[in-house]
Amino acid sequence: MERSITTTPSTRRWPTKVAPLLAALLLPLLLAAAPACARDYLQLFVMQPYLELHTGPGRGYPVTQVVARGEAVDVLMRRTEWFKVRTEHGIEGWAYEGDLVRTTLADGSAFQINLGDRAGFASHRWESGAFGGAYEGATLISAYQALSLTDHLKIELSGSQFIGNLSNGYLLDIGFSHVFMPNWRLSPFVTLGGGYERVEPKPTLAQPLSSSNETAYVGVGVRCYLARRLFLRGELRGHEVFTNQNSNEVKNEWKLGFAFFY
């Protein structure tokens, strides 16, 4: 049986409890991004007769540039199986990963690409996922994006929508997750953070008001590697909702879904 989500009339107010927490959580992300801005581009040397460059990240985009054997390209960014590169003449284009594996580094060693395996599951930069579950009895759909600060520590941003019999609403959370054994196929983790809850009651005779409240959460979960870049992730969270009244509310959330790393 679905439990109703209690709502209380509230007025819009400036963040007081969670804003400092969010600022503290964002600081490591900014510090981690700073060195990346000054990082040199990876330089690769073409060893095959030629390297084809497309105008976009896909086979459907035309080839407008060919890099000859012995010339170098700088790797600018990656999008799934495609790499954006720049030639010695300043021309940019997209190269397929299957072609780049035949290039070499400046020291003559072969260029290695993480095609998605257990090693990539344990150590990667980004991950994203989508889930289904429940929030205090209401149906929940959710998505998240995470940046790895280390193999064990990640900073996560998640957005969710919940749909109940009496109320609908949204959650926006940001926080940390700590993975205990990232090299295990089945690896447990814990999460900690804060965010906001927006509740919008469905029309009734009383016409209750919508409410927006700051929240803090703590959770536990497990990740299970499946294949390639895909893994299964499940999580339980407890949310402390800071209402306008003297007493706070505790709401439980569970979700299960698929995620991928890159």
VENUR-V512740 format. One record per pair of residues at least 12 apart in sequence whose ideal C-beta (glycine too) atoms are under 10 Angstrom apart, sorted by the first residue. I is the first residue (numbers start at 1). J is the second residue. D is the distance in whole Angstrom. If there is no record, write none. Layout:
i:I j:J d:D
i:I j:J d:D
This chain:
i:1 j:137 d:8
i:1 j:165 d:10
i:2 j:134 d:9
i:2 j:136 d:9
i:2 j:137 d:4
i:2 j:138 d:7
i:2 j:139 d:8
i:2 j:164 d:6
i:2 j:165 d:5
i:2 j:166 d:8
i:3 j:134 d:10
i:3 j:136 d:6
i:3 j:137 d:4
i:3 j:138 d:8
i:3 j:164 d:8
i:3 j:165 d:9
i:3 j:166 d:9
i:3 j:251 d:9
i:3 j:252 d:10
i:4 j:136 d:9
i:4 j:137 d:8
i:4 j:138 d:9
i:4 j:164 d:7
i:4 j:165 d:7
i:4 j:166 d:4
i:4 j:167 d:7
i:4 j:201 d:9
i:5 j:135 d:8
i:5 j:136 d:5
i:5 j:137 d:8
i:5 j:138 d:6
i:5 j:162 d:8
i:5 j:164 d:6
i:5 j:165 d:10
i:5 j:166 d:7
i:5 j:167 d:5
i:5 j:168 d:9
i:5 j:169 d:7
i:5 j:197 d:9
i:5 j:199 d:6
i:5 j:201 d:8
i:5 j:211 d:10
i:5 j:241 d:10
i:5 j:249 d:9
i:5 j:251 d:7
i:6 j:136 d:9
i:6 j:166 d:9
i:6 j:167 d:9
i:6 j:199 d:9
i:6 j:201 d:10
i:6 j:208 d:10
i:6 j:211 d:9
i:6 j:241 d:9
i:6 j:243 d:9
i:6 j:249 d:7
i:6 j:251 d:9
i:7 j:166 d:8
i:7 j:167 d:6
i:7 j:169 d:9
i:7 j:199 d:5
i:7 j:200 d:9
i:7 j:201 d:5
i:7 j:208 d:6
i:7 j:209 d:7
i:7 j:210 d:7
i:7 j:211 d:5
i:7 j:213 d:10
i:7 j:243 d:9
i:8 j:199 d:9
i:8 j:208 d:8
i:8 j:209 d:8
i:8 j:211 d:6
i:8 j:213 d:9
i:8 j:243 d:6
i:8 j:244 d:6
i:8 j:245 d:6
i:8 j:249 d:9
i:9 j:208 d:7
i:9 j:209 d:4
i:9 j:210 d:9
i:9 j:211 d:7
i:9 j:244 d:8
i:10 j:199 d:9
i:10 j:209 d:7
i:10 j:210 d:8
i:10 j:211 d:4
i:10 j:212 d:7
i:10 j:213 d:7
i:10 j:243 d:7
i:10 j:244 d:5
i:10 j:245 d:9
i:11 j:209 d:9
i:11 j:211 d:9
i:11 j:212 d:10
i:11 j:244 d:8
i:12 j:212 d:7
i:13 j:212 d:8
i:13 j:213 d:10
i:13 j:214 d:9
i:13 j:244 d:8
i:15 j:194 d:10
i:15 j:196 d:8
i:15 j:214 d:6
i:15 j:242 d:10
i:16 j:214 d:7
i:16 j:242 d:8
i:17 j:194 d:8
i:17 j:213 d:10
i:17 j:214 d:5
i:17 j:215 d:9
i:17 j:216 d:8
i:17 j:240 d:10
i:17 j:242 d:5
i:17 j:248 d:10
i:18 j:173 d:10
i:18 j:174 d:9
i:18 j:193 d:9
i:18 j:194 d:4
i:18 j:195 d:7
i:18 j:196 d:7
i:18 j:213 d:10
i:18 j:214 d:4
i:18 j:215 d:7
i:18 j:216 d:7
i:18 j:242 d:8
i:19 j:194 d:9
i:19 j:214 d:8
i:20 j:194 d:9
i:21 j:174 d:9
i:21 j:175 d:9
i:21 j:192 d:10
i:21 j:193 d:8
i:21 j:194 d:5
i:21 j:195 d:9
i:21 j:214 d:9
i:21 j:216 d:7
i:22 j:173 d:10
i:22 j:174 d:6
i:22 j:175 d:9
i:22 j:193 d:8
i:22 j:194 d:6
i:22 j:195 d:8
i:22 j:196 d:10
i:22 j:214 d:10
i:24 j:194 d:10
i:25 j:155 d:7
i:25 j:156 d:9
i:25 j:157 d:10
i:25 j:174 d:6
i:25 j:175 d:6
i:25 j:176 d:7
i:25 j:192 d:9
i:25 j:193 d:6
i:25 j:194 d:8
i:25 j:195 d:10
i:26 j:155 d:8
i:26 j:157 d:10
i:26 j:174 d:7
i:27 j:155 d:10
i:28 j:147 d:9
i:28 j:149 d:6
i:28 j:153 d:8
i:28 j:155 d:6
i:28 j:176 d:8
i:29 j:147 d:6
i:29 j:149 d:8
i:29 j:155 d:5
i:29 j:157 d:9
i:29 j:174 d:9
i:31 j:149 d:9
i:32 j:147 d:7
i:32 j:148 d:9
i:32 j:149 d:5
i:32 j:150 d:10
i:32 j:155 d:8
i:33 j:147 d:9
i:36 j:125 d:10
i:40 j:74 d:9
i:41 j:73 d:9
i:41 j:74 d:4
i:41 j:75 d:6
i:41 j:76 d:6
i:41 j:77 d:10
i:41 j:85 d:9
i:41 j:86 d:8
i:42 j:73 d:9
i:42 j:74 d:7
i:42 j:75 d:4
i:42 j:76 d:9
i:42 j:83 d:9
i:42 j:85 d:9
i:42 j:105 d:8
i:42 j:106 d:9
i:42 j:111 d:8
i:43 j:72 d:5
i:43 j:73 d:7
i:43 j:74 d:6
i:43 j:75 d:8
i:43 j:85 d:10
i:43 j:88 d:10
i:43 j:103 d:10
i:43 j:105 d:8
i:43 j:106 d:6
i:44 j:67 d:10
i:44 j:71 d:10
i:44 j:72 d:7
i:44 j:73 d:5
i:44 j:74 d:8
i:44 j:75 d:6
i:44 j:83 d:9
i:44 j:85 d:8
i:44 j:95 d:9
i:44 j:100 d:7
i:44 j:102 d:10
i:44 j:103 d:4
i:44 j:104 d:7
i:44 j:105 d:7
i:44 j:106 d:9
i:44 j:111 d:6
i:45 j:67 d:10
i:45 j:69 d:9
i:45 j:70 d:7
i:45 j:71 d:7
i:45 j:72 d:5
i:45 j:73 d:8
i:45 j:103 d:6
i:45 j:104 d:5
i:45 j:105 d:8
i:45 j:106 d:7
i:45 j:108 d:8
i:45 j:111 d:9
i:46 j:66 d:10
i:46 j:67 d:5
i:46 j:68 d:7
i:46 j:69 d:5
i:46 j:70 d:7
i:46 j:71 d:6
i:46 j:72 d:7
i:46 j:73 d:7
i:46 j:87 d:10
i:46 j:95 d:10
i:46 j:99 d:9
i:46 j:100 d:9
i:46 j:102 d:8
i:46 j:103 d:6
i:46 j:104 d:9
i:47 j:69 d:7
i:47 j:70 d:8
i:47 j:102 d:6
i:47 j:103 d:6
i:47 j:104 d:6
i:47 j:108 d:10
i:47 j:110 d:9
i:47 j:111 d:9
i:48 j:67 d:10
i:48 j:68 d:10
i:48 j:69 d:7
i:48 j:99 d:7
i:48 j:100 d:10
i:48 j:102 d:5
i:48 j:103 d:8
i:49 j:66 d:9
i:49 j:68 d:8
i:49 j:69 d:6
i:50 j:65 d:10
i:50 j:66 d:5
i:50 j:67 d:6
i:50 j:68 d:6
i:50 j:69 d:7
i:50 j:71 d:9
i:50 j:99 d:9
i:51 j:65 d:9
i:51 j:66 d:7
i:51 j:67 d:4
i:51 j:68 d:8
i:51 j:69 d:9
i:51 j:71 d:8
i:51 j:73 d:7
i:51 j:85 d:8
i:51 j:87 d:9
i:51 j:93 d:9
i:51 j:95 d:6
i:51 j:96 d:9
i:51 j:99 d:6
i:51 j:100 d:8
i:51 j:102 d:8
i:51 j:103 d:7
i:52 j:64 d:9
i:52 j:65 d:8
i:52 j:66 d:6
i:52 j:67 d:8
i:52 j:93 d:8
i:52 j:94 d:9
i:52 j:95 d:7
i:52 j:96 d:8
i:52 j:99 d:7
i:53 j:65 d:4
i:53 j:66 d:7
i:53 j:67 d:7
i:53 j:73 d:8
i:53 j:83 d:10
i:53 j:84 d:9
i:53 j:85 d:7
i:53 j:86 d:10
i:53 j:87 d:8
i:53 j:91 d:7
i:53 j:92 d:8
i:53 j:93 d:3
i:53 j:94 d:6
i:53 j:95 d:6
i:53 j:96 d:10
i:53 j:99 d:9
i:54 j:82 d:8
i:54 j:84 d:10
i:54 j:93 d:6
i:54 j:94 d:5
i:54 j:95 d:8
i:54 j:96 d:8
i:55 j:92 d:9
i:55 j:93 d:7
i:55 j:94 d:7
i:56 j:79 d:9
i:56 j:82 d:8
i:56 j:84 d:9
i:56 j:93 d:9
i:56 j:94 d:6
i:57 j:77 d:10
i:57 j:78 d:9
i:57 j:79 d:5
i:57 j:80 d:7
i:57 j:81 d:8
i:57 j:82 d:4
i:57 j:83 d:8
i:57 j:84 d:7
i:57 j:94 d:5
i:57 j:95 d:10
i:57 j:96 d:9
i:58 j:79 d:9
i:58 j:80 d:9
i:58 j:81 d:9
i:58 j:82 d:7
i:58 j:94 d:8
i:58 j:96 d:9
i:59 j:81 d:10
i:59 j:82 d:9
i:59 j:96 d:8
i:61 j:82 d:9
i:61 j:93 d:9
i:61 j:94 d:7
i:63 j:93 d:8
i:63 j:94 d:10
i:64 j:91 d:9
i:64 j:93 d:7
i:65 j:85 d:10
i:65 j:87 d:7
i:65 j:89 d:9
i:65 j:91 d:5
i:65 j:92 d:9
i:65 j:93 d:5
i:65 j:94 d:10
i:65 j:95 d:10
i:66 j:87 d:10
i:66 j:93 d:10
i:67 j:85 d:8
i:67 j:87 d:6
i:67 j:88 d:9
i:67 j:89 d:9
i:67 j:91 d:9
i:67 j:93 d:9
i:67 j:95 d:8
i:67 j:99 d:10
i:67 j:103 d:9
i:68 j:87 d:10
i:71 j:87 d:7
i:71 j:88 d:6
i:71 j:89 d:9
i:72 j:85 d:10
i:72 j:86 d:10
i:72 j:87 d:8
i:72 j:88 d:6
i:72 j:103 d:9
i:72 j:104 d:10
i:72 j:106 d:8
i:73 j:85 d:4
i:73 j:86 d:6
i:73 j:87 d:6
i:73 j:88 d:8
i:73 j:91 d:9
i:73 j:92 d:9
i:73 j:93 d:9
i:73 j:95 d:7
i:73 j:100 d:9
i:73 j:103 d:8
i:74 j:86 d:5
i:74 j:87 d:8
i:74 j:88 d:9
i:74 j:90 d:10
i:74 j:92 d:9
i:75 j:95 d:9
i:75 j:100 d:8
i:75 j:103 d:10
i:75 j:111 d:9
i:76 j:92 d:7
i:76 j:94 d:10
i:77 j:94 d:10
i:78 j:97 d:8
i:78 j:100 d:10
i:78 j:113 d:9
i:78 j:114 d:10
i:78 j:125 d:10
i:78 j:262 d:8
i:79 j:94 d:8
i:79 j:262 d:9
i:80 j:97 d:9
i:80 j:229 d:9
i:80 j:260 d:10
i:80 j:262 d:7
i:81 j:96 d:7
i:81 j:97 d:5
i:81 j:98 d:8
i:81 j:100 d:10
i:81 j:113 d:9
i:81 j:115 d:9
i:81 j:116 d:10
i:82 j:94 d:5
i:82 j:95 d:7
i:82 j:96 d:6
i:82 j:97 d:7
i:82 j:100 d:9
i:83 j:95 d:5
i:83 j:96 d:8
i:83 j:97 d:6
i:83 j:99 d:9
i:83 j:100 d:6
i:83 j:113 d:9
i:85 j:100 d:8
i:85 j:103 d:10
i:97 j:111 d:10
i:97 j:113 d:5
i:97 j:114 d:10
i:97 j:115 d:7
i:98 j:113 d:9
i:98 j:115 d:10
i:100 j:113 d:7
i:101 j:113 d:6
i:101 j:115 d:9
i:114 j:229 d:9
i:114 j:261 d:9
i:114 j:262 d:9
i:115 j:228 d:8
i:115 j:229 d:9
i:116 j:227 d:8
i:116 j:228 d:4
i:116 j:229 d:4
i:116 j:230 d:8
i:116 j:260 d:8
i:116 j:261 d:8
i:116 j:262 d:8
i:117 j:225 d:9
i:117 j:227 d:9
i:117 j:228 d:8
i:117 j:229 d:9
i:118 j:183 d:8
i:118 j:184 d:9
i:118 j:185 d:7
i:118 j:225 d:6
i:118 j:227 d:10
i:119 j:183 d:8
i:120 j:225 d:9
i:120 j:228 d:9
i:120 j:229 d:7
i:120 j:261 d:6
i:120 j:262 d:8
i:121 j:182 d:8
i:121 j:183 d:8
i:121 j:184 d:9
i:121 j:185 d:8
i:121 j:187 d:9
i:121 j:223 d:8
i:121 j:224 d:10
i:121 j:225 d:5
i:121 j:226 d:9
i:121 j:227 d:10
i:121 j:228 d:10
i:121 j:229 d:8
i:121 j:230 d:9
i:121 j:231 d:6
i:121 j:260 d:10
i:121 j:261 d:6
i:122 j:151 d:6
i:122 j:152 d:10
i:122 j:179 d:9
i:122 j:181 d:9
i:122 j:182 d:4
i:122 j:183 d:4
i:122 j:184 d:8
i:122 j:185 d:10
i:122 j:187 d:8
i:122 j:225 d:9
i:122 j:261 d:10
i:123 j:148 d:8
i:123 j:150 d:9
i:123 j:151 d:5
i:123 j:182 d:7
i:123 j:183 d:8
i:123 j:261 d:9
i:124 j:146 d:10
i:124 j:148 d:6
i:124 j:151 d:9
i:124 j:154 d:10
i:124 j:182 d:9
i:124 j:229 d:8
i:124 j:260 d:10
i:124 j:261 d:4
i:124 j:262 d:7
i:125 j:146 d:10
i:125 j:147 d:7
i:125 j:148 d:6
i:125 j:261 d:8
i:125 j:262 d:7
i:126 j:145 d:7
i:126 j:146 d:7
i:126 j:147 d:6
i:126 j:148 d:7
i:126 j:154 d:9
i:126 j:260 d:9
i:126 j:261 d:7
i:126 j:262 d:5
i:127 j:144 d:8
i:127 j:145 d:8
i:127 j:146 d:5
i:127 j:147 d:9
i:127 j:148 d:8
i:127 j:154 d:8
i:127 j:156 d:9
i:127 j:223 d:9
i:127 j:229 d:9
i:127 j:231 d:8
i:127 j:233 d:9
i:127 j:259 d:6
i:127 j:260 d:7
i:127 j:261 d:4
i:127 j:262 d:7
i:128 j:143 d:7
i:128 j:144 d:7
i:128 j:145 d:5
i:128 j:146 d:7
i:128 j:258 d:10
i:128 j:259 d:6
i:128 j:260 d:6
i:128 j:261 d:8
i:128 j:262 d:8
i:129 j:142 d:9
i:129 j:143 d:7
i:129 j:144 d:6
i:129 j:145 d:9
i:129 j:146 d:8
i:129 j:156 d:10
i:129 j:158 d:9
i:129 j:223 d:10
i:129 j:230 d:10
i:129 j:231 d:8
i:129 j:232 d:9
i:129 j:233 d:6
i:129 j:255 d:10
i:129 j:257 d:6
i:129 j:258 d:6
i:129 j:259 d:3
i:129 j:260 d:7
i:129 j:261 d:9
i:130 j:142 d:7
i:130 j:143 d:5
i:130 j:144 d:8
i:130 j:233 d:10
i:130 j:255 d:10
i:130 j:257 d:5
i:130 j:258 d:7
i:130 j:259 d:8
i:130 j:260 d:10
i:131 j:143 d:7
i:131 j:144 d:8
i:131 j:158 d:9
i:131 j:160 d:8
i:131 j:233 d:7
i:131 j:234 d:8
i:131 j:235 d:8
i:131 j:254 d:9
i:131 j:255 d:4
i:131 j:256 d:6
i:131 j:257 d:3
i:131 j:258 d:8
i:131 j:259 d:8
i:132 j:254 d:10
i:132 j:255 d:7
i:132 j:256 d:7
i:132 j:257 d:6
i:133 j:160 d:9
i:133 j:162 d:9
i:133 j:234 d:9
i:133 j:235 d:8
i:133 j:236 d:9
i:133 j:237 d:10
i:133 j:253 d:7
i:133 j:254 d:5
i:133 j:255 d:3
i:133 j:256 d:6
i:133 j:257 d:8
i:134 j:162 d:8
i:134 j:164 d:9
i:134 j:252 d:8
i:134 j:253 d:7
i:134 j:254 d:6
i:134 j:255 d:8
i:135 j:160 d:7
i:135 j:161 d:9
i:135 j:162 d:4
i:135 j:163 d:9
i:135 j:164 d:8
i:135 j:169 d:8
i:135 j:171 d:7
i:135 j:197 d:9
i:135 j:237 d:9
i:135 j:239 d:8
i:135 j:251 d:7
i:135 j:252 d:8
i:135 j:253 d:5
i:135 j:254 d:8
i:135 j:255 d:8
i:136 j:162 d:8
i:136 j:164 d:8
i:136 j:167 d:9
i:136 j:169 d:10
i:136 j:239 d:8
i:136 j:241 d:10
i:136 j:249 d:9
i:136 j:250 d:9
i:136 j:251 d:4
i:136 j:252 d:6
i:136 j:253 d:7
i:137 j:162 d:9
i:137 j:164 d:7
i:137 j:165 d:9
i:137 j:166 d:10
i:137 j:251 d:9
i:137 j:252 d:9
i:138 j:161 d:9
i:138 j:162 d:4
i:138 j:163 d:6
i:138 j:164 d:3
i:138 j:165 d:8
i:138 j:166 d:9
i:138 j:167 d:7
i:138 j:168 d:8
i:138 j:169 d:8
i:138 j:199 d:10
i:138 j:251 d:10
i:138 j:253 d:10
i:139 j:161 d:9
i:139 j:162 d:7
i:139 j:163 d:5
i:139 j:164 d:7
i:139 j:165 d:10
i:139 j:168 d:10
i:140 j:160 d:6
i:140 j:161 d:7
i:140 j:162 d:5
i:140 j:163 d:8
i:140 j:164 d:10
i:140 j:169 d:10
i:140 j:171 d:8
i:140 j:253 d:7
i:140 j:254 d:8
i:140 j:255 d:6
i:141 j:159 d:10
i:141 j:160 d:7
i:141 j:161 d:6
i:141 j:162 d:8
i:141 j:163 d:8
i:141 j:255 d:9
i:141 j:257 d:9
i:142 j:158 d:6
i:142 j:159 d:7
i:142 j:160 d:4
i:142 j:161 d:8
i:142 j:162 d:9
i:142 j:171 d:8
i:142 j:173 d:9
i:142 j:235 d:9
i:142 j:253 d:9
i:142 j:255 d:5
i:142 j:257 d:8
i:143 j:157 d:10
i:143 j:158 d:7
i:143 j:159 d:6
i:143 j:160 d:8
i:143 j:161 d:10
i:143 j:257 d:9
i:143 j:259 d:10
i:144 j:156 d:6
i:144 j:157 d:7
i:144 j:158 d:4
i:144 j:159 d:8
i:144 j:160 d:9
i:144 j:173 d:8
i:144 j:174 d:10
i:144 j:177 d:9
i:144 j:233 d:9
i:144 j:235 d:10
i:144 j:255 d:9
i:144 j:257 d:9
i:144 j:259 d:8
i:145 j:157 d:5
i:145 j:158 d:8
i:145 j:159 d:9
i:145 j:259 d:10
i:146 j:158 d:9
i:146 j:176 d:10
i:146 j:177 d:7
i:146 j:259 d:8
i:146 j:261 d:9
i:148 j:177 d:10
i:148 j:179 d:9
i:148 j:182 d:9
i:148 j:261 d:9
i:149 j:176 d:8
i:150 j:178 d:10
i:150 j:179 d:9
i:150 j:182 d:9
i:151 j:179 d:7
i:151 j:182 d:5
i:151 j:183 d:8
i:152 j:177 d:9
i:152 j:178 d:6
i:152 j:179 d:5
i:152 j:180 d:7
i:152 j:181 d:9
i:152 j:182 d:6
i:152 j:187 d:10
i:152 j:189 d:9
i:153 j:176 d:6
i:153 j:177 d:8
i:153 j:178 d:6
i:153 j:179 d:8
i:153 j:182 d:10
i:154 j:175 d:10
i:154 j:176 d:7
i:154 j:177 d:5
i:154 j:178 d:8
i:154 j:179 d:7
i:154 j:182 d:10
i:154 j:189 d:8
i:154 j:191 d:9
i:155 j:174 d:7
i:155 j:175 d:7
i:155 j:176 d:6
i:155 j:177 d:8
i:155 j:193 d:9
i:156 j:173 d:8
i:156 j:174 d:7
i:156 j:175 d:6
i:156 j:176 d:7
i:156 j:177 d:6
i:156 j:191 d:7
i:156 j:193 d:7
i:157 j:172 d:8
i:157 j:173 d:7
i:157 j:174 d:5
i:157 j:175 d:9
i:157 j:193 d:9
i:157 j:195 d:9
i:158 j:171 d:8
i:158 j:172 d:8
i:158 j:173 d:5
i:158 j:174 d:8
i:158 j:175 d:8
i:158 j:191 d:9
i:158 j:193 d:9
i:158 j:195 d:8
i:158 j:217 d:10
i:158 j:235 d:10
i:158 j:237 d:10
i:158 j:255 d:9
i:159 j:171 d:7
i:159 j:172 d:6
i:159 j:173 d:8
i:159 j:195 d:9
i:160 j:172 d:8
i:160 j:173 d:8
i:160 j:195 d:10
i:160 j:197 d:10
i:160 j:253 d:8
i:160 j:255 d:8
i:161 j:198 d:10
i:162 j:197 d:9
i:162 j:198 d:10
i:162 j:199 d:9
i:162 j:251 d:10
i:162 j:253 d:9
i:163 j:202 d:10
i:164 j:199 d:9
i:164 j:201 d:9
i:164 j:202 d:8
i:165 j:202 d:8
i:166 j:199 d:10
i:166 j:201 d:6
i:166 j:202 d:6
i:166 j:204 d:8
i:166 j:208 d:9
i:167 j:199 d:5
i:167 j:200 d:7
i:167 j:201 d:5
i:167 j:202 d:6
i:167 j:208 d:9
i:167 j:210 d:9
i:167 j:211 d:9
i:168 j:198 d:9
i:168 j:199 d:8
i:168 j:200 d:5
i:168 j:201 d:8
i:168 j:202 d:7
i:168 j:210 d:10
i:169 j:197 d:6
i:169 j:198 d:5
i:169 j:199 d:4
i:169 j:200 d:6
i:169 j:201 d:9
i:169 j:210 d:9
i:169 j:211 d:9
i:169 j:212 d:9
i:170 j:196 d:8
i:170 j:197 d:7
i:170 j:198 d:5
i:170 j:199 d:8
i:170 j:200 d:8
i:170 j:212 d:9
i:171 j:195 d:6
i:171 j:196 d:7
i:171 j:197 d:6
i:171 j:198 d:8
i:171 j:199 d:10
i:171 j:215 d:8
i:171 j:217 d:9
i:171 j:237 d:10
i:171 j:239 d:8
i:171 j:251 d:10
i:171 j:253 d:8
i:172 j:194 d:10
i:172 j:195 d:5
i:172 j:196 d:5
i:172 j:197 d:8
i:172 j:198 d:8
i:172 j:215 d:9
i:173 j:191 d:9
i:173 j:193 d:6
i:173 j:194 d:7
i:173 j:195 d:4
i:173 j:196 d:8
i:173 j:197 d:9
i:173 j:215 d:7
i:173 j:216 d:9
i:173 j:217 d:6
i:173 j:219 d:10
i:173 j:237 d:8
i:173 j:239 d:8
i:173 j:253 d:10
i:174 j:193 d:6
i:174 j:194 d:7
i:174 j:195 d:6
i:174 j:196 d:10
i:175 j:191 d:6
i:175 j:192 d:5
i:175 j:193 d:2
i:175 j:194 d:7
i:175 j:195 d:8
i:175 j:216 d:9
i:175 j:217 d:7
i:175 j:218 d:9
i:175 j:219 d:9
i:175 j:237 d:10
i:176 j:190 d:9
i:176 j:191 d:7
i:176 j:192 d:6
i:176 j:193 d:6
i:177 j:189 d:5
i:177 j:190 d:7
i:177 j:191 d:5
i:177 j:192 d:8
i:177 j:193 d:9
i:177 j:219 d:8
i:177 j:221 d:8
i:177 j:223 d:10
i:177 j:235 d:9
i:178 j:190 d:5
i:178 j:191 d:8
i:178 j:192 d:8
i:179 j:221 d:10
i:179 j:222 d:10
i:179 j:223 d:7
i:180 j:222 d:10
i:181 j:223 d:10
i:182 j:223 d:9
i:183 j:225 d:10
i:184 j:222 d:10
i:184 j:223 d:9
i:184 j:224 d:9
i:184 j:225 d:8
i:185 j:223 d:9
i:185 j:224 d:7
i:185 j:225 d:5
i:185 j:226 d:9
i:185 j:231 d:9
i:186 j:222 d:6
i:186 j:223 d:7
i:186 j:224 d:5
i:186 j:225 d:8
i:186 j:231 d:10
i:186 j:232 d:9
i:187 j:221 d:10
i:187 j:222 d:7
i:187 j:223 d:5
i:187 j:224 d:8
i:187 j:225 d:8
i:187 j:231 d:9
i:188 j:220 d:7
i:188 j:221 d:7
i:188 j:222 d:5
i:188 j:223 d:8
i:189 j:219 d:9
i:189 j:220 d:7
i:189 j:221 d:5
i:189 j:222 d:7
i:189 j:223 d:7
i:189 j:233 d:9
i:189 j:235 d:8
i:190 j:218 d:8
i:190 j:219 d:7
i:190 j:220 d:5
i:190 j:221 d:8
i:190 j:235 d:10
i:191 j:217 d:7
i:191 j:218 d:7
i:191 j:219 d:4
i:191 j:220 d:8
i:191 j:221 d:7
i:191 j:235 d:7
i:191 j:236 d:10
i:191 j:237 d:7
i:192 j:216 d:8
i:192 j:217 d:7
i:192 j:218 d:5
i:192 j:219 d:8
i:192 j:237 d:10
i:193 j:215 d:9
i:193 j:216 d:7
i:193 j:217 d:6
i:193 j:218 d:8
i:193 j:219 d:9
i:193 j:237 d:9
i:194 j:214 d:7
i:194 j:215 d:6
i:194 j:216 d:4
i:194 j:217 d:7
i:194 j:239 d:9
i:194 j:240 d:9
i:194 j:242 d:10
i:195 j:213 d:10
i:195 j:214 d:8
i:195 j:215 d:5
i:195 j:216 d:8
i:195 j:217 d:7
i:195 j:239 d:8
i:196 j:212 d:6
i:196 j:213 d:7
i:196 j:214 d:6
i:196 j:215 d:6
i:196 j:241 d:10
i:197 j:211 d:8
i:197 j:212 d:7
i:197 j:213 d:5
i:197 j:214 d:8
i:197 j:215 d:5
i:197 j:239 d:7
i:197 j:241 d:6
i:197 j:242 d:9
i:197 j:243 d:10
i:197 j:249 d:9
i:197 j:251 d:8
i:198 j:210 d:7
i:198 j:211 d:8
i:198 j:212 d:5
i:198 j:213 d:8
i:199 j:211 d:5
i:199 j:212 d:8
i:199 j:213 d:8
i:199 j:241 d:9
i:200 j:212 d:10
i:211 j:241 d:9
i:211 j:243 d:8
i:211 j:244 d:8
i:213 j:239 d:10
i:213 j:240 d:10
i:213 j:241 d:5
i:213 j:242 d:6
i:213 j:243 d:6
i:213 j:244 d:8
i:213 j:248 d:9
i:213 j:249 d:8
i:214 j:240 d:9
i:214 j:241 d:8
i:214 j:242 d:5
i:214 j:243 d:9
i:214 j:248 d:10
i:215 j:237 d:10
i:215 j:239 d:5
i:215 j:240 d:6
i:215 j:241 d:5
i:215 j:242 d:7
i:215 j:248 d:9
i:215 j:249 d:9
i:215 j:251 d:8
i:216 j:238 d:9
i:216 j:239 d:7
i:216 j:240 d:5
i:216 j:241 d:9
i:216 j:242 d:8
i:216 j:248 d:9
i:217 j:237 d:5
i:217 j:238 d:6
i:217 j:239 d:5
i:217 j:240 d:7
i:217 j:241 d:10
i:217 j:251 d:9
i:217 j:253 d:8
i:218 j:236 d:10
i:218 j:237 d:7
i:218 j:238 d:6
i:218 j:239 d:9
i:218 j:240 d:8
i:219 j:235 d:5
i:219 j:236 d:6
i:219 j:237 d:4
i:219 j:238 d:7
i:219 j:239 d:9
i:219 j:252 d:10
i:219 j:253 d:8
i:219 j:254 d:9
i:219 j:255 d:10
i:220 j:234 d:10
i:220 j:235 d:7
i:220 j:236 d:6
i:220 j:237 d:8
i:220 j:238 d:9
i:221 j:233 d:7
i:221 j:234 d:6
i:221 j:235 d:3
i:221 j:236 d:7
i:221 j:237 d:8
i:221 j:254 d:9
i:221 j:255 d:9
i:221 j:256 d:9
i:222 j:234 d:6
i:222 j:235 d:8
i:222 j:236 d:10
i:222 j:256 d:10
i:223 j:235 d:9
i:223 j:259 d:8
i:223 j:261 d:10
i:225 j:261 d:9
i:226 j:258 d:8
i:226 j:259 d:10
i:226 j:260 d:10
i:228 j:260 d:8
i:228 j:261 d:10
i:229 j:259 d:9
i:229 j:260 d:4
i:229 j:261 d:5
i:229 j:262 d:6
i:230 j:258 d:6
i:230 j:259 d:8
i:230 j:260 d:5
i:230 j:261 d:9
i:231 j:258 d:7
i:231 j:259 d:6
i:231 j:260 d:7
i:231 j:261 d:7
i:232 j:256 d:8
i:232 j:257 d:8
i:232 j:258 d:6
i:232 j:259 d:8
i:233 j:255 d:8
i:233 j:256 d:7
i:233 j:257 d:6
i:233 j:258 d:7
i:233 j:259 d:5
i:234 j:254 d:8
i:234 j:255 d:7
i:234 j:256 d:4
i:234 j:257 d:8
i:235 j:253 d:8
i:235 j:254 d:7
i:235 j:255 d:6
i:235 j:256 d:8
i:235 j:257 d:9
i:236 j:252 d:7
i:236 j:253 d:7
i:236 j:254 d:5
i:236 j:255 d:8
i:236 j:256 d:10
i:237 j:251 d:9
i:237 j:252 d:7
i:237 j:253 d:4
i:237 j:254 d:8
i:237 j:255 d:8
i:238 j:250 d:6
i:238 j:251 d:8
i:238 j:252 d:6
i:238 j:253 d:8
i:239 j:251 d:5
i:239 j:252 d:7
i:239 j:253 d:6
